[in-house]
Amino acid sequence: MQGPLTPDPLSASAVVIPPPPPAAASAAAHLIASAAIPDETLAQLSVKELNKRVQNFPREDVVALKQRRRTLKNRG
């Protein structure tokens, strides 16, 4: 049995769809990460709690969320 992305040698209409480029995947992940924690919650979280919540997020998203948290806290 062949998988959905494995071209069938007997079929001339087999199409292989490549994965999205890393930049597009990263941008999508960033939008998900920034929407995952509302600003009100982000400003009230301790660093320890924020670290627990972002454990499986990409590194660049963690840095962006922490910077956003500092900005919100500095505004008062």
C-alpha positions in Angstrom: 0.0 0.0 0.0 1.3 3.4 -0.9 1.0 6.6 1.2 -0.9 9.7 -0.1 2.3 11.5 -1.1 4.0 8.5 -2.7 3.6 8.8 -6.5 2.1 5.8 -8.1 4.4 4.7 -10.9 1.4 3.6 -13.0 -0.5 6.9 -12.7 0.6 9.8 -14.8 -1.5 12.3 -12.7 0.3 11.7 -9.4 1.1 15.0 -7.7 3.5 15.5 -4.8 2.8 18.6 -2.6 5.9 20.0 -1.0 5.9 21.2 2.6 5.6 24.9 3.2 8.8 26.9 3.4 10.2 27.4 6.9 9.5 31.1 6.9 5.8 30.5 6.3 5.6 27.9 8.9 7.4 30.1 11.4 5.0 33.0 10.7 2.0 30.8 11.2 3.5 29.5 14.5 4.1 33.1 15.6 0.5 34.1 15.0 -0.7 31.1 17.0 1.7 31.8 19.8 0.8 35.5 20.1 -2.9 34.7 20.1 -2.5 31.9 22.6 -2.1 34.2 25.6 -4.2 37.5 25.7 -2.4 40.7 26.8 -4.3 40.9 30.1 -3.2 37.4 31.1 0.3 37.9 29.8 0.9 41.0 31.9 -0.3 39.2 35.0 1.7 36.0 34.6 4.8 35.4 36.6 8.0 34.5 34.7 7.8 31.0 36.1 4.2 30.5 34.9 4.9 32.0 31.5 7.9 29.6 31.1 5.6 26.6 31.9 3.0 27.8 29.3 5.5 28.4 26.5 7.5 25.2 27.0 6.7 23.7 23.5 6.7 27.0 21.6 9.5 27.8 19.1 12.4 29.9 20.6 11.7 33.0 18.6 8.0 33.0 19.8 9.1 32.6 23.4 11.4 35.6 23.1 8.7 37.7 21.4 6.1 36.8 24.1 8.5 37.6 26.9 9.4 41.0 25.3 5.6 41.7 24.9 5.1 40.9 28.6 7.8 43.3 29.6 6.4 46.0 27.4 2.9 45.5 28.9 4.2 45.6 32.5 6.3 48.7 31.9 3.2 50.5 30.6 1.5 49.9 33.9 
